[in-house]
Amino acid sequence: MRMRRILGLALAAATLAGMSAVGAAAASSPSISRDDCTAAGGHVVARPYAGETCALPDGTTPPIT
């Protein structure tokens, strides 16, 4: 019974750590303006029903504000 409790707590801690890492990754994608996009060497890409994004040379695609 004690081993089950320890494993359950370890699983809960790992789940919370994973959820916070996903939230941090989503929050770390700031938006960019059209002028900043072109100044950084990127180009504006229009996506149907999803707005515009900036395709930067490093492969990231932040949303346009």
Gaussian input, Z-matrix of N, CA and C with variables (Angstrom, degrees):
# hf/3-21g

backbone

0 1
 N
 C     1     B1
 C     2     B2     1     A1
 N     3     B3     2     A2     1     D1
 C     4     B4     3     A3     2     D2
 C     5     B5     4     A4     3     D3
 N     6     B6     5     A5     4     D4
 C     7     B7     6     A6     5     D5
 C     8     B8     7     A7     6     D6
 N     9     B9     8     A8     7     D7
 C    10    B10     9     A9     8     D8
 C    11    B11    10    A10     9     D9
 N    12    B12    11    A11    10    D10
 C    13    B13    12    A12    11    D11
 C    14    B14    13    A13    12    D12
 N    15    B15    14    A14    13    D13
 C    16    B16    15    A15    14    D14
 C    17    B17    16    A16    15    D15
 N    18    B18    17    A17    16    D16
 C    19    B19    18    A18    17    D17
 C    20    B20    19    A19    18    D18
 N    21    B21    20    A20    19    D19
 C    22    B22    21    A21    20    D20
 C    23    B23    22    A22    21    D21
 N    24    B24    23    A23    22    D22
 C    25    B25    24    A24    23    D23
 C    26    B26    25    A25    24    D24
 N    27    B27    26    A26    25    D25
 C    28    B28    27    A27    26    D26
 C    29    B29    28    A28    27    D27
 N    30    B30    29    A29    28    D28
 C    31    B31    30    A30    29    D29
 C    32    B32    31    A31    30    D30
 N    33    B33    32    A32    31    D31
 C    34    B34    33    A33    32    D32
 C    35    B35    34    A34    33    D33
 N    36    B36    35    A35    34    D34
 C    37    B37    36    A36    35    D35
 C    38    B38    37    A37    36    D36
 N    39    B39    38    A38    37    D37
 C    40    B40    39    A39    38    D38
 C    41    B41    40    A40    39    D39
 N    42    B42    41    A41    40    D40
 C    43    B43    42    A42    41    D41
 C    44    B44    43    A43    42    D42
 N    45    B45    44    A44    43    D43
 C    46    B46    45    A45    44    D44
 C    47    B47    46    A46    45    D45
 N    48    B48    47    A47    46    D46
 C    49    B49    48    A48    47    D47
 C    50    B50    49    A49    48    D48
 N    51    B51    50    A50    49    D49
 C    52    B52    51    A51    50    D50
 C    53    B53    52    A52    51    D51
 N    54    B54    53    A53    52    D52
 C    55    B55    54    A54    53    D53
 C    56    B56    55    A55    54    D54
 N    57    B57    56    A56    55    D55
 C    58    B58    57    A57    56    D56
 C    59    B59    58    A58    57    D57
 N    60    B60    59    A59    58    D58
 C    61    B61    60    A60    59    D59
 C    62    B62    61    A61    60    D60
 N    63    B63    62    A62    61    D61
 C    64    B64    63    A63    62    D62
 C    65    B65    64    A64    63    D63
 N    66    B66    65    A65    64    D64
 C    67    B67    66    A66    65    D65
 C    68    B68    67    A67    66    D66
 N    69    B69    68    A68    67    D67
 C    70    B70    69    A69    68    D68
 C    71    B71    70    A70    69    D69
 N    72    B72    71    A71    70    D70
 C    73    B73    72    A72    71    D71
 C    74    B74    73    A73    72    D72
 N    75    B75    74    A74    73    D73
 C    76    B76    75    A75    74    D74
 C    77    B77    76    A76    75    D75
 N    78    B78    77    A77    76    D76
 C    79    B79    78    A78    77    D77
 C    80    B80    79    A79    78    D78
 N    81    B81    80    A80    79    D79
 C    82    B82    81    A81    80    D80
 C    83    B83    82    A82    81    D81
 N    84    B84    83    A83    82    D82
 C    85    B85    84    A84    83    D83
 C    86    B86    85    A85    84    D84
 N    87    B87    86    A86    85    D85
 C    88    B88    87    A87    86    D86
 C    89    B89    88    A88    87    D87
 N    90    B90    89    A89    88    D88
 C    91    B91    90    A90    89    D89
 C    92    B92    91    A91    90    D90
 N    93    B93    92    A92    91    D91
 C    94    B94    93    A93    92    D92
 C    95    B95    94    A94    93    D93
 N    96    B96    95    A95    94    D94
 C    97    B97    96    A96    95    D95
 C    98    B98    97    A97    96    D96
 N    99    B99    98    A98    97    D97
 C   100   B100    99    A99    98    D98
 C   101   B101   100   A100    99    D99
 N   102   B102   101   A101   100   D100
 C   103   B103   102   A102   101   D101
 C   104   B104   103   A103   102   D102
 N   105   B105   104   A104   103   D103
 C   106   B106   105   A105   104   D104
 C   107   B107   106   A106   105   D105
 N   108   B108   107   A107   106   D106
 C   109   B109   108   A108   107   D107
 C   110   B110   109   A109   108   D108
 N   111   B111   110   A110   109   D109
 C   112   B112   111   A111   110   D110
 C   113   B113   112   A112   111   D111
 N   114   B114   113   A113   112   D112
 C   115   B115   114   A114   113   D113
 C   116   B116   115   A115   114   D114
 N   117   B117   116   A116   115   D115
 C   118   B118   117   A117   116   D116
 C   119   B119   118   A118   117   D117
 N   120   B120   119   A119   118   D118
 C   121   B121   120   A120   119   D119
 C   122   B122   121   A121   120   D120
 N   123   B123   122   A122   121   D121
 C   124   B124   123   A123   122   D122
 C   125   B125   124   A124   123   D123
 N   126   B126   125   A125   124   D124
 C   127   B127   126   A126   125   D125
 C   128   B128   127   A127   126   D126
 N   129   B129   128   A128   127   D127
 C   130   B130   129   A129   128   D128
 C   131   B131   130   A130   129   D129
 N   132   B132   131   A131   130   D130
 C   133   B133   132   A132   131   D131
 C   134   B134   133   A133   132   D132
 N   135   B135   134   A134   133   D133
 C   136   B136   135   A135   134   D134
 C   137   B137   136   A136   135   D135
 N   138   B138   137   A137   136   D136
 C   139   B139   138   A138   137   D137
 C   140   B140   139   A139   138   D138
 N   141   B141   140   A140   139   D139
 C   142   B142   141   A141   140   D140
 C   143   B143   142   A142   141   D141
 N   144   B144   143   A143   142   D142
 C   145   B145   144   A144   143   D143
 C   146   B146   145   A145   144   D144
 N   147   B147   146   A146   145   D145
 C   148   B148   147   A147   146   D146
 C   149   B149   148   A148   147   D147
 N   150   B150   149   A149   148   D148
 C   151   B151   150   A150   149   D149
 C   152   B152   151   A151   150   D150
 N   153   B153   152   A152   151   D151
 C   154   B154   153   A153   152   D152
 C   155   B155   154   A154   153   D153
 N   156   B156   155   A155   154   D154
 C   157   B157   156   A156   155   D155
 C   158   B158   157   A157   156   D156
 N   159   B159   158   A158   157   D157
 C   160   B160   159   A159   158   D158
 C   161   B161   160   A160   159   D159
 N   162   B162   161   A161   160   D160
 C   163   B163   162   A162   161   D161
 C   164   B164   163   A163   162   D162
 N   165   B165   164   A164   163   D163
 C   166   B166   165   A165   164   D164
 C   167   B167   166   A166   165   D165
 N   168   B168   167   A167   166   D166
 C   169   B169   168   A168   167   D167
 C   170   B170   169   A169   168   D168
 N   171   B171   170   A170   169   D169
 C   172   B172   171   A171   170   D170
 C   173   B173   172   A172   171   D171
 N   174   B174   173   A173   172   D172
 C   175   B175   174   A174   173   D173
 C   176   B176   175   A175   174   D174
 N   177   B177   176   A176   175   D175
 C   178   B178   177   A177   176   D176
 C   179   B179   178   A178   177   D177
 N   180   B180   179   A179   178   D178
 C   181   B181   180   A180   179   D179
 C   182   B182   181   A181   180   D180
 N   183   B183   182   A182   181   D181
 C   184   B184   183   A183   182   D182
 C   185   B185   184   A184   183   D183
 N   186   B186   185   A185   184   D184
 C   187   B187   186   A186   185   D185
 C   188   B188   187   A187   186   D186
 N   189   B189   188   A188   187   D187
 C   190   B190   189   A189   188   D188
 C   191   B191   190   A190   189   D189
 N   192   B192   191   A191   190   D190
 C   193   B193   192   A192   191   D191
 C   194   B194   193   A193   192   D192

   B1=1.4412
   B2=1.5277
   B3=1.3128
   B4=1.4568
   B5=1.5361
   B6=1.3304
   B7=1.4628
   B8=1.5218
   B9=1.3223
   B10=1.4589
   B11=1.5240
   B12=1.3017
   B13=1.4632
   B14=1.5281
   B15=1.3250
   B16=1.4717
   B17=1.5239
   B18=1.3294
   B19=1.4596
   B20=1.5299
   B21=1.3157
   B22=1.4630
   B23=1.5201
   B24=1.3284
   B25=1.4631
   B26=1.5199
   B27=1.3280
   B28=1.4642
   B29=1.5297
   B30=1.3123
   B31=1.4568
   B32=1.5273
   B33=1.3034
   B34=1.4605
   B35=1.5274
   B36=1.3143
   B37=1.4612
   B38=1.5225
   B39=1.3211
   B40=1.4600
   B41=1.5258
   B42=1.3248
   B43=1.4652
   B44=1.5208
   B45=1.3184
   B46=1.4650
   B47=1.5231
   B48=1.3078
   B49=1.4646
   B50=1.5215
   B51=1.3089
   B52=1.4588
   B53=1.5125
   B54=1.3165
   B55=1.4582
   B56=1.5202
   B57=1.3185
   B58=1.4582
   B59=1.5226
   B60=1.3283
   B61=1.4635
   B62=1.5250
   B63=1.3219
   B64=1.4639
   B65=1.5178
   B66=1.3077
   B67=1.4607
   B68=1.5131
   B69=1.3149
   B70=1.4641
   B71=1.5159
   B72=1.3130
   B73=1.4635
   B74=1.5214
   B75=1.3150
   B76=1.4533
   B77=1.5169
   B78=1.2963
   B79=1.4618
   B80=1.5186
   B81=1.3233
   B82=1.4559
   B83=1.5223
   B84=1.3134
   B85=1.4525
   B86=1.5213
   B87=1.3384
   B88=1.4602
   B89=1.5199
   B90=1.3163
   B91=1.4520
   B92=1.5276
   B93=1.3128
   B94=1.4558
   B95=1.5309
   B96=1.3218
   B97=1.4638
   B98=1.5202
   B99=1.3293
   B100=1.4638
   B101=1.5340
   B102=1.3248
   B103=1.4616
   B104=1.5254
   B105=1.3330
   B106=1.4656
   B107=1.5222
   B108=1.3296
   B109=1.4588
   B110=1.5315
   B111=1.3235
   B112=1.4616
   B113=1.5280
   B114=1.3300
   B115=1.4629
   B116=1.5358
   B117=1.3379
   B118=1.4573
   B119=1.5279
   B120=1.3350
   B121=1.4584
   B122=1.5138
   B123=1.3108
   B124=1.4654
   B125=1.5072
   B126=1.3290
   B127=1.4603
   B128=1.5279
   B129=1.3267
   B130=1.4556
   B131=1.5222
   B132=1.3362
   B133=1.4570
   B134=1.5213
   B135=1.3385
   B136=1.4654
   B137=1.5268
   B138=1.3411
   B139=1.4618
   B140=1.5217
   B141=1.3336
   B142=1.4654
   B143=1.5331
   B144=1.2975
   B145=1.4662
   B146=1.5217
   B147=1.3176
   B148=1.4623
   B149=1.5200
   B150=1.3199
   B151=1.4580
   B152=1.5166
   B153=1.3072
   B154=1.4530
   B155=1.5178
   B156=1.3123
   B157=1.4595
   B158=1.5177
   B159=1.3117
   B160=1.4539
   B161=1.5248
   B162=1.3307
   B163=1.4667
   B164=1.5192
   B165=1.3306
   B166=1.4640
   B167=1.5247
   B168=1.3295
   B169=1.4665
   B170=1.5311
   B171=1.3370
   B172=1.4771
   B173=1.5136
   B174=1.3394
   B175=1.4594
   B176=1.5129
   B177=1.3309
   B178=1.4565
   B179=1.5270
   B180=1.3184
   B181=1.4685
   B182=1.5234
   B183=1.3436
   B184=1.4613
   B185=1.5297
   B186=1.3390
   B187=1.4597
   B188=1.5296
   B189=1.3157
   B190=1.4681
   B191=1.5280
   B192=1.3315
   B193=1.4681
   B194=1.4991
   A1=110.23
   A2=116.94
   A3=120.10
   A4=110.65
   A5=116.73
   A6=121.16
   A7=110.35
   A8=116.73
   A9=121.27
   A10=110.96
   A11=117.09
   A12=122.13
   A13=110.45
   A14=117.19
   A15=121.32
   A16=110.17
   A17=117.36
   A18=120.57
   A19=111.34
   A20=116.73
   A21=120.78
   A22=112.00
   A23=116.87
   A24=120.38
   A25=111.67
   A26=116.96
   A27=120.47
   A28=110.60
   A29=117.18
   A30=121.32
   A31=111.18
   A32=117.26
   A33=120.95
   A34=110.90
   A35=117.93
   A36=121.11
   A37=111.04
   A38=117.89
   A39=121.56
   A40=110.67
   A41=117.02
   A42=120.69
   A43=110.76
   A44=117.06
   A45=120.05
   A46=111.49
   A47=117.72
   A48=121.09
   A49=110.42
   A50=117.22
   A51=121.11
   A52=111.90
   A53=117.39
   A54=121.02
   A55=110.87
   A56=117.54
   A57=119.34
   A58=110.56
   A59=117.87
   A60=120.58
   A61=110.50
   A62=117.40
   A63=120.91
   A64=109.78
   A65=117.95
   A66=121.16
   A67=111.89
   A68=117.38
   A69=120.61
   A70=110.74
   A71=117.85
   A72=120.64
   A73=110.32
   A74=117.53
   A75=120.21
   A76=111.39
   A77=117.09
   A78=120.09
   A79=112.21
   A80=118.02
   A81=119.56
   A82=112.73
   A83=119.01
   A84=122.49
   A85=109.29
   A86=117.66
   A87=119.84
   A88=111.46
   A89=116.13
   A90=119.76
   A91=109.47
   A92=115.83
   A93=122.04
   A94=108.01
   A95=117.31
   A96=120.00
   A97=109.64
   A98=116.55
   A99=120.91
   A100=110.75
   A101=116.65
   A102=120.96
   A103=111.39
   A104=116.35
   A105=120.18
   A106=111.33
   A107=116.23
   A108=121.03
   A109=110.52
   A110=116.40
   A111=119.32
   A112=111.53
   A113=117.39
   A114=120.54
   A115=111.17
   A116=117.02
   A117=121.17
   A118=112.15
   A119=117.35
   A120=120.94
   A121=113.61
   A122=117.74
   A123=121.02
   A124=111.56
   A125=115.59
   A126=120.52
   A127=109.34
   A128=114.98
   A129=121.76
   A130=109.08
   A131=115.69
   A132=122.14
   A133=108.05
   A134=117.03
   A135=121.89
   A136=108.82
   A137=115.63
   A138=120.76
   A139=108.56
   A140=118.38
   A141=120.36
   A142=111.80
   A143=115.76
   A144=123.88
   A145=114.19
   A146=118.88
   A147=120.27
   A148=112.73
   A149=118.28
   A150=120.18
   A151=112.21
   A152=115.47
   A153=121.48
   A154=111.23
   A155=115.84
   A156=121.75
   A157=108.58
   A158=115.44
   A159=122.27
   A160=107.90
   A161=116.41
   A162=120.53
   A163=107.86
   A164=116.49
   A165=121.86
   A166=110.64
   A167=117.41
   A168=120.67
   A169=114.49
   A170=118.02
   A171=119.82
   A172=113.09
   A173=117.58
   A174=121.21
   A175=114.91
   A176=118.81
   A177=120.27
   A178=109.85
   A179=115.64
   A180=121.48
   A181=110.82
   A182=118.32
   A183=120.09
   A184=110.47
   A185=116.96
   A186=119.90
   A187=111.99
   A188=115.64
   A189=122.52
   A190=108.56
   A191=116.46
   A192=119.90
   A193=110.39
   D1=-39.79
   D2=-178.53
   D3=-67.01
   D4=-38.46
   D5=178.93
   D6=-64.11
   D7=-38.72
   D8=178.42
   D9=-62.58
   D10=-41.65
   D11=179.68
   D12=-64.98
   D13=-42.83
   D14=179.43
   D15=-64.27
   D16=-43.38
   D17=178.64
   D18=-65.02
   D19=-38.35
   D20=177.72
   D21=-63.99
   D22=-41.98
   D23=177.60
   D24=-66.89
   D25=-38.47
   D26=178.09
   D27=-65.13
   D28=-40.59
   D29=178.31
   D30=-65.91
   D31=-42.02
   D32=178.43
   D33=-63.91
   D34=-41.62
   D35=178.73
   D36=-65.16
   D37=-40.58
   D38=179.17
   D39=-66.28
   D40=-38.13
   D41=178.79
   D42=-65.51
   D43=-44.75
   D44=178.78
   D45=-64.72
   D46=-38.78
   D47=178.29
   D48=-64.42
   D49=-40.46
   D50=178.61
   D51=-66.23
   D52=-40.32
   D53=179.85
   D54=-66.89
   D55=-38.61
   D56=-179.71
   D57=-71.40
   D58=-31.71
   D59=177.40
   D60=-68.32
   D61=-39.02
   D62=177.98
   D63=-66.49
   D64=-41.63
   D65=178.20
   D66=-64.16
   D67=-38.38
   D68=178.91
   D69=-67.62
   D70=-37.24
   D71=179.14
   D72=-67.83
   D73=-39.16
   D74=178.88
   D75=-68.50
   D76=-35.69
   D77=-178.93
   D78=-77.91
   D79=-15.73
   D80=-176.37
   D81=-87.82
   D82=7.28
   D83=178.55
   D84=-102.13
   D85=85.83
   D86=-177.89
   D87=-73.86
   D88=159.81
   D89=177.08
   D90=-85.38
   D91=166.25
   D92=-174.74
   D93=-138.85
   D94=152.92
   D95=177.58
   D96=-87.56
   D97=166.47
   D98=179.38
   D99=-61.65
   D100=-42.13
   D101=-178.79
   D102=-65.26
   D103=-42.41
   D104=178.41
   D105=-65.50
   D106=-34.19
   D107=179.45
   D108=-63.19
   D109=-50.98
   D110=-178.78
   D111=-68.97
   D112=-33.17
   D113=178.23
   D114=-66.71
   D115=-28.65
   D116=179.83
   D117=-86.47
   D118=3.09
   D119=178.24
   D120=89.01
   D121=12.58
   D122=179.80
   D123=-97.63
   D124=-179.78
   D125=175.35
   D126=-137.64
   D127=149.94
   D128=-176.20
   D129=-80.30
   D130=131.66
   D131=179.62
   D132=-119.44
   D133=123.62
   D134=177.63
   D135=-90.37
   D136=126.17
   D137=178.25
   D138=-111.61
   D139=128.89
   D140=179.61
   D141=-59.28
   D142=131.66
   D143=178.12
   D144=64.16
   D145=6.62
   D146=-178.20
   D147=-129.21
   D148=1.76
   D149=179.02
   D150=85.75
   D151=-160.65
   D152=-177.42
   D153=-111.52
   D154=146.82
   D155=175.47
   D156=-129.41
   D157=166.38
   D158=177.58
   D159=-110.49
   D160=118.81
   D161=177.46
   D162=-89.57
   D163=104.55
   D164=-178.74
   D165=-87.60
   D166=156.73
   D167=-179.10
   D168=-60.00
   D169=-25.25
   D170=-179.95
   D171=-81.86
   D172=0.45
   D173=176.72
   D174=98.17
   D175=-7.74
   D176=179.23
   D177=-81.48
   D178=154.82
   D179=-179.96
   D180=-134.45
   D181=77.96
   D182=177.55
   D183=-73.96
   D184=150.97
   D185=178.31
   D186=-70.30
   D187=151.15
   D188=177.68
   D189=-87.00
   D190=135.95
   D191=175.74
   D192=-103.61

